[in-house]
Amino acid sequence: MIRVRAGIDGVPVYGAGRRGSVDDPVNQGFAQLASNESPFTPLPSVSDAIARAAAGVNRYPDIDGMVLRARLADAHGVEEDQIVLGCGSIEVCHQAVTISAGPGTEVVYAWPTFPEYTAITALAGARARRVPLAGARHDVVAMAKAVTEETRVVFVCNPNNPTGTALTGAELAYLLDAIPSWCLVVVDEAYAEFADAPEFGSALELLTAHENVLVLRTFSKAYGLAGLRVGYGVTSVEVASLLRLAKIPFSVGNVALAAAVASIDAGSELVARMATIKAERDRVANQLVGLGWDIPSSQANFLWIPASEARADAVARRCAESKVLIRQYPDGLRITIGTEEENGRLLDALGSPDDLPPTNVTVTATSLATRAESSPLDQ
Ligand SMILES: Cc1ncc(COP(=O)(O)O)c(C=O)c1O
């Protein structure tokens, strides 16, 4: 057996959402609502760009991804040197922790949230400090209080995966003001394109005042390129140059770069698709509430149903029998919004909570936070 670094065996394995079939996941008749993907296949213009780029894959990609970075800088009104790319935004999460945290330091994040923060923190040998959500939402006062001299990174997932809840601009501003400027704050906005509440605030608007803030965005969700792996961060020039030290060289391939640029070109068509998802999200949420489900309001492309493990298991099974795959957690269920047809199948499969066999434990949106710390998500 090889000798490994202390703590490596405690790193949790990433649990991907269930798929209909590994060989042919799209055509097996499953509604794939377990991985927060886009239900839309690529636009013709994006497919054309992918095909053109594929013809040149004998060459390495541009190591700096300059064309894409220039387009993103233009879109966000920042300098190209403020943009960092990654093999999905998940790579930029790794870069953030790699440059800042290590043994003897802490990483602060809410719980439950995107479970990969736990793995990245453990890989760095740092300690995780989890701050329970308050009623499925970030508790910004508790998060600010959790920051100590040892804290190197604070992750803020906004909107939060898996609960879908979002911070208001005022809450986010409070949190960023409260965290010392020597601590890197990663505001993970993987789902921000789906946030349409007027009070939602993106950290992009607060970057000028906070050089220690890194905002993450991705082409995987609203832009429908999850399979190609391209995401990015926007931050100060100083932080960006440090993050680039931790970037895996050539981690974003030329097909991914070309598809991302083509997606920016197809902005209005993709914005229309996002609007369709948001309308479906609100329709499904209203129907679920009408059926008697207790769900927090979502600003993402998924909904969260707090439930005890036994109840979540019963519901996930019922859905799987109807070929609807959803994501099961110890504290509830996360359902990605699919096409209108898929969402209809989901609603039929879910039915009313009154139809379920009785279980001893009931978890409501407001009781979720009290259970959060004692029931780690394993997927
Ligand atoms: C909150 C959050 N951040 C980041 C990611 C990673 O996305 P990607 O690496 O595909 O950009 C995900 C994926 O599910 C996510 O839910």
The ligand as a Tripos MOL2 file, in Angstrom:
@<TRIPOS>MOLECULE
LIG
   16    16     1     0     0
SMALL
NO_CHARGES

@<TRIPOS>ATOM
      1 C1        -22.9760   25.4110   -6.3900 C.3       1 LIG1
      2 C2        -22.1580   24.7640   -7.4370 C.ar      1 LIG1
      3 N1        -20.9620   25.2630   -7.7110 N.ar      1 LIG1
      4 C3        -20.1860   24.7330   -8.6580 C.ar      1 LIG1
      5 C4        -20.6000   23.6340   -9.3570 C.ar      1 LIG1
      6 C5        -19.6670   23.0560  -10.3590 C.3       1 LIG1
      7 O1        -20.0880   23.3230  -11.6290 O.3       1 LIG1
      8 P1        -19.1220   23.1960  -12.8800 P.3       1 LIG1
      9 O2        -17.8180   22.6690  -12.3960 O.co2     1 LIG1
     10 O3        -19.8000   22.2860  -13.8040 O.co2     1 LIG1
     11 O4        -18.9730   24.6060  -13.3880 O.co2     1 LIG1
     12 C6        -21.8380   23.0640   -9.1070 C.ar      1 LIG1
     13 C7        -22.2790   21.8730   -9.8360 C.2       1 LIG1
     14 O5        -23.2370   21.2300   -9.5650 O.2       1 LIG1
     15 C8        -22.6400   23.6480   -8.1110 C.ar      1 LIG1
     16 O6        -23.8320   23.1420   -7.7970 O.3       1 LIG1
@<TRIPOS>BOND
     1     1     2 1
     2     2     3 ar
     3     2    15 ar
     4     3     4 ar
     5     4     5 ar
     6     5     6 1
     7     5    12 ar
     8     6     7 1
     9     7     8 1
    10     8     9 2
    11     8    10 1
    12     8    11 1
    13    12    13 1
    14    12    15 ar
    15    13    14 2
    16    15    16 1
@<TRIPOS>SUBSTRUCTURE
     1 LIG1         1 GROUP 0 **** ****
